[in-house]
Amino acid sequence: MVTTPHRLASEAGLRVLERGGNAIEAAVAASAALSVVYPHFCGLGGDAIWMIADRKGFATCLLGIGQAARHLPEVDPIPVRGPLSALTSAALVESWDLALAHSQRLWNGREGLRHLLDDAVHLAGDGFPMSQSQRFWLDFRATERCDWQEFDRHFLGSPGALFRQPELAASLRAIAAQGPREFYEGALGRRIAEGLARAGSPLDAADLAATKARAEAPLAMPYRGLTLLAPPPPTQGVTTLAIMGILERLSLSGLDHQGADFLHLCVEAVKRAFLDRGMVADPDFASVPLERMLDPARLAAQAAGIDPRAALPWPHRFRTGDTAFIGAVDAEGRSVALLQSLYYDWGSGVVAGDTGILWQNRGAAFDRSPAGPNRLQPGKRPFYTLNPGIALSDGRPALVYGTQGADGQPQTLAVLLARLIDAGLDPQAALAAPRFLLGRTFSDARDALKLEAPAGEACFAELARRRHEVSALPALSPLAGQAGVIAIDADGRMKGAHDPRSDGCALGLAVN
């Protein structure tokens, strides 16, 4: 089974499973296709985080995170758009290489990029109907994108009309023919570096060549008999696990999953865990106190400090960002949860020369504090919002999940996991239920609790009585994130879905 936020990407992954490929190979094909059909949220100029696990007890995390340029501009604050926000290299393509090495070594994988990129090349070259989501984000950034050089030439179009990216197709063909390092050290890499330099980015060919993905052990947290896996720093995976660790010490059993009692506890657990996020940074440059953040006694104290009748005041600023989730599980139960991103919608707005590759603005996630853990430094990886997850039951993958949404990711994952595990909902029902977002949105700059309207007037009134500053989002609001889930039972049967807030779906094969 494969789930993505765009049907064409799900179909690309499914075709790999149909011809006998494994979950990693299917995820690479879906990832490449999604980089074409969802260019507003992800692409070759971005990064990726992978969670991988199988029934034999193997589990790993692949961190495809680009590092800051060696030669950095003296600019404060760091811009969120334009060439000076294109401060970090892009590691998505490098992560494909590392993932396929795992596929071949551990899962008898036989496919390489030469064939796995076929769908992406076809979609970029021959075109596809532009999604409503892409058109929405084009329109939303209409006043900004007039300052983005070359952007409209590559990405302007109309919903339903055929949208082609011939220069991106040529870049994909070069990677398929020459291998992933073509992106970093080959002729394509040189053209990327030249294009970025002409635009004014500080990245150069040496920065691209230095880009490496790495495999690391995932973090783990017990929850209701399952083991939740999350990526380590510099990602905020520790934050998601801390939320769940707090919730495990609270009683959610029997609560209405759309009611004020349930939502209040989820929101308050989020607040306690978010207070620690300022300590998350690149562990190569800063000490991250993981043991303290996930200490059972501390989580118990945080849970005990939640007032069931009153909200904790919340003045903390929300960080924006957009992402795309891919989940894949093969017939052997081998599982992948993958998130890829350009950071903000449309990233930096900078297209790398004639390559058709839009570059991320992940460098804007750094700060310019003189001694803070996430301060901008050459070669450093920024604080990272991406945190896909896998839940294990008796050492075997039972849930594969992830969501778009930057600071909203741990919030969406917490309420989603609580609904799947505590309330026993199936993936489609859990994804469709009303969700919340703590923090600012485009339509409401207050640091308030945003809640989708179908939660109902009684729920809104009760949360307000508990001193939450509540405002309404429309039903199935795109601001509530786009999540995906695949659930696998003990017999290997699967149920999957992608968010009704997206253009995507889960597609599966019948297994005899």
Disulfide bonds with the S-S distance in Angstrom:
none
